[in-house]
Amino acid sequence: MVKHIIPSDLKSALEHLSTGTFQVIAGGTDLMIQKRSTAGTPPHFEKDMLYIANLRELNYCREDAENLHIGATITLEEILHHQATPKLLKLVISDMASPGIRHTGTLAGNIANASPAGDSLVALYLLDALVVLASKKGERIIPLEKFITGVRRTLMQPDELIKEIIVPHQHFDHIKWVKVGGRRADAISKVAFAGAYTITNKRISDLRLSFGAVAPTVVRSHEIEETLKNRFVKDIKGDLKAILEKYYDLITPIDDQRSNKIYRQEVALNLAKDFIMNIKEEE
Ligand SMILES: Cc1cc2nc3c(=O)[nH]c(=O)nc-3n(C[C@H](O)[C@H](O)[C@H](O)COP(=O)(O)OP(=O)(O)OC[C@H]3O[C@@H](n4cnc5c(N)ncnc54)[C@H](O)[C@@H]3O)c2cc1C
């Protein structure tokens, strides 16, 4: 029989976590599915559970001059309707699950779950988000791209939890989000794509692409993006084949019950192609 603890504040949550024997549960919208037993019986948890959804200290979206800070227990639905949430993240969240799940699930839960098909990750990689981890020993801040190391693998230690997500304020001339799923709501992505660009004097000053569900972690290549900077939009379009070939090497999907490798690869590259070919020289 596992214990379940409902800490009243963050200090007490971190005290419990420092024993290294607890698993955090927030909205439970991933965990209750992953640990489900046969119909009519409770889910099967192996570890003692620390239920953090009641931690009011972490229930916030707060802005300062440089960043938006999203606390770990604010729900996806509250983030969706917050005035400071970046437009790209709003588009993504509005395509996640359904209102019922979004009223319970959290952004921190989507990140800690580290699924290759976690939709918010596609936006958060593109937006250079950072993860703030807290433990009894203190805090550390890690870029999201480094925090997630593989399928359901992160740098988080057993005594840590995600305290907040930091999203730097930034401007783009244009953004795009596409989720390819089996239906409009409650569908896990077969492929997900986000793109953003800014143009200065007909040249690319910033062009970012990120892809979900096509590799063990979200694909975003700073190396490719650097090679596109300061080039004329028409030259980038002329060079499309070579650019897509570079992304082809990074897009390494699997076959599963939702889709197959060839479909995912082709759709991901077509989304990138469509996005690049529709870049406008002037905004
Ligand atoms: C019907 C349905 C539809 C869904 N649709 C989508 C979808 O379209 N797109 C999508 O991306 N996901 C989808 N999901 C998955 C899920 O809703 C999201 O991943 C959600 O964001 C998880 O948040 P949570 O708070 O419920 O996480 P939980 O289930 O509570 O936890 C998930 C994982 O994160 C850990 N965790 C949670 N919070 C913290 C924290 N603060 N610090 C450290 N670890 C933490 C837990 O230990 C666990 O490993 C769907 C789920 C369901 C049931």
The ligand as a Gaussian input file, in Angstrom:
#p B3LYP/6-31G(d) Opt

LIG

0 1
 C       -7.885000      12.386000     -22.770000
 C       -6.492000      12.982000     -22.736000
 C       -6.089000      13.791000     -23.779000
 C       -4.800000      14.324000     -23.790000
 N       -4.436000      15.118000     -24.837000
 C       -3.192000      15.636000     -24.876000
 C       -2.779000      16.437000     -25.976000
 O       -3.552000      16.728000     -26.900000
 N       -1.511000      16.888000     -25.999000
 C       -0.621000      16.609000     -24.994000
 O        0.528000      17.049000     -25.055000
 N       -0.987000      15.877000     -23.914000
 C       -2.241000      15.389000     -23.838000
 N       -2.625000      14.622000     -22.758000
 C       -1.662000      14.351000     -21.686000
 C       -1.776000      15.249000     -20.412000
 O       -3.049000      15.796000     -20.259000
 C       -0.739000      16.386000     -20.417000
 O        0.557000      15.852000     -20.592000
 C       -0.777000      17.229000     -19.125000
 O       -0.101000      18.439000     -19.376000
 C       -0.152000      16.516000     -17.923000
 O       -0.219000      17.371000     -16.798000
 P       -0.658000      16.795000     -15.361000
 O       -0.546000      17.919000     -14.413000
 O       -1.968000      16.119000     -15.449000
 O        0.492000      15.708000     -15.133000
 P        0.474000      14.433000     -14.135000
 O       -0.282000      13.325000     -14.764000
 O        0.114000      14.839000     -12.753000
 O        2.033000      14.094000     -14.167000
 C        2.688000      13.733000     -15.356000
 C        4.179000      13.507000     -15.061000
 O        4.779000      14.725000     -14.644000
 C        5.280000      14.632000     -13.306000
 N        5.010000      15.932000     -12.712000
 C        3.841000      16.639000     -12.743000
 N        4.035000      17.863000     -12.225000
 C        5.338000      17.921000     -11.838000
 C        6.145000      18.943000     -11.230000
 N        5.675000      20.158000     -10.923000
 N        7.428000      18.654000     -10.976000
 C        7.949000      17.439000     -11.293000
 N        7.246000      16.443000     -11.876000
 C        5.949000      16.693000     -12.143000
 C        4.579000      13.441000     -12.680000
 O        5.362000      12.822000     -11.682000
 C        4.412000      12.527000     -13.897000
 O        5.619000      11.856000     -14.171000
 C       -3.911000      14.065000     -22.714000
 C       -4.336000      13.267000     -21.647000
 C       -5.615000      12.730000     -21.650000
 C       -6.061000      11.873000     -20.506000

